[in-house]
Amino acid sequence: MISRDDAPAPDLQAATELLRALASPVRMGIVRELADGDRRVSELVAALGVTQPLVSQHLRILRNSRIVVSHRTAREITYSLADDHVAEIVLSAIRHTQE
């Protein structure tokens, strides 16, 4: 797991980066919303009760981390999860805190 020079194994480093990208209530909320399907920014704003610039800022972090992808249709951009694994992590974390 830990190499001789005390650097984390690449898989542990990648997992840490994933969790770091999720380490925000707004980003976890976005993932929870996207677990139910594609959403436009305006839909995420309404669901999360935060401002459009804040949602856009967090979407940028999630896109840069390859957690979320965007799709353009004419003038409309929708967002979706790159895969369902991240939704499982977020939804499990939420369930865990409710136990």
Helices and strands as residue ranges (DSSP letters): H 10-22, H 25-34, E 39-40, H 41-48, H 52-64, E 68-73, E 76-81, H 85-98
